[in-house]
Amino acid sequence: MKTYILQKDLPDIKAGAIFKLDPDKKMYFLAESKVYGYPEKFVESTHEWFKEEEKPMPLGVKPLWLHNEDRLRMVKESIGRYQQGSHAVPEEWIEERKELETYFKIRAMSEIKLQHSYKEPQAFDAHIPKYSESDMRNCFSEARKANCFGGFKHDTFTDYIKKNT
């Protein structure tokens, strides 16, 4: 059910009042009393007066690694209690502890591999040829000789360098 919150005070209703939709009547009514009602289209289109109530995200599933971490802790604690009480520890618990410890060793190794496989990106301008200061001076002096103020005698600077090297 859609719910909207009043943003500004009205003469007899304070800001923060909650309005809920009555789908049969297609009207939003004040949740406390159902006395005050506003048409559905009006409430949903006047955002300066009414704001839709944000619903929190539903709780999801606990990540597997976190579940396994909790389970390993519980198994270790249970084994410790049994050993302190001089009771025989069930073989299933020992097997489960070994499996969970192996799981975390493999997980740690894969994280280490990921960290070492990262490479720094190459420079973005690696494909651009590098010109010396004398190349630049020669190019500008050629442009000056050709009376091309602000431009080059050749099509591009790169063409000039190719022709003169």
N, C-alpha and C positions, 0 to 999 in steps of 0.2 A: 504494500500500500504506500502510495506516495505521500510524503510529508513535507510541508513548507514551513519556514520560520519567518515571522513578521520582522522586517528590518527597521521600521520606523514606528514611533508612537502614533496611535490613532486617538481620538478624543476619549474613548473608554476602553481601549485595549493597549497594553504596553508592548513595546518592542520585545521580541523574544518569544512571543506567544506562538504556539504550535497549531497549525491548521492541517487537518487530515482530509483526504479525498473520500467522498461518498460516491462510489462509482454509479449507483443507481440514479442519483440526482444530478450527477456530473457537476458537483459543487464541493468546494473546500469549506469545512466547518471548523470552528474553534474547537480544539480537541477536548477542552475542559467542559464546555457546556453545550455545544452543538447549537448555540443560539445564533451566532454570527456566521453567515455563509457568503462565499464569493464564488462566481462562476469559474469553472475549471480553466478556461482559456485566459481569463483575466489574471488569475494567480500565476499561471505558468508563463505568461508573457511580460509581466511587470517585475523585472529583476531588481529594480530599485526599491520595491516594497516587499517582495517575497523572495526568499532564497531557499532552494531545495536543500533539505537536510541531508548531509553527507553520511552515508552508512559506512561503518568500518568494514574493512576487508574481512571475509570469513577466515577462520583459522585453517591453515593448510596442513600439509603432512610434514612431520619432522624429517629432516634430511637423514639419509641412511647412515652417514658417517657419525652423526650425533647420536643416533639410536645405538649404533655399535659401540660408541664410546661409553655411553651410559650402561649398556649391557656388560661390557668388559669390567667396568668398575664394580657392578653388582656381583658378577661372578667371582671376582677377586675377593671382595668383602665376604661373600658366603663361604668361599674356600677357607679364608682366614678364621672365620668363626668356627667352622667345623674342626680345623686343626687345633685351635685353642681349647675346644671342648674335648679333645682327644677322640673325635669321631672319624670314621672312615669317609673320605671325600668321594662322592660319586664320580666314576670314570667319565661320565658325560660332561661334567663340569670342567674337568681338566682338558678334555678334547675341545670343548667350546672356547676355553681360554686360549688354547694354542691357535685355534682357527682365527679368533679375533685379533690376537697379537700378530699373526701373519698378515691379516688384512691391513693392519696399520703400518707394518713394515713396508709392504708393497705400496701403499698409498704415499708414505714418506719418500720412497725411492722415486716414484713417478713425479712427485713435486720437485725433487732435486733435479731430475732430468729436464723438466720444463724450464727451470731457472737457468740451467747451463746451456740450453738450446737457443736461448734468446741471443740474437745478433743485433748489433747497432745498425740502423739503416744507413745506407750509403748517402753521401752528400747529394743533394738534389741537382747541383750544377756540375756534376762530374762529366756530363756530355758536352759542356760548353768549353770551346778551346780557350786556352790562356794566352793572352797577348802581353808582350813586354811593354815597358814604358816607351822604348824607342820606336816600337811599331806604332803606338798611338801618336807619338810626335810626328813621324813620317806621314801618317795618314792625314793629320790636320794640316801639315805644311802643304801637302798635295792639294787639299781642298782650298787652301788660301791662294795657291798659284792659279787654280782654275777659276778663281773668283766666285766660289760657291760658298758664300757665307751661310753657315747653318746647315750645309749639306755636303755631300761628297761627290767627287767627280765620277766615281764608280757607282754601280747599283747599290751595293751595300758595303759595309765595312769589311765583312768576311770576304767578299769578292776581291776587294783591294788587297787584302793580306795574301790571298791565294795567288793572285797575279804577280805579286812582288816578292814572293818567297820561293 
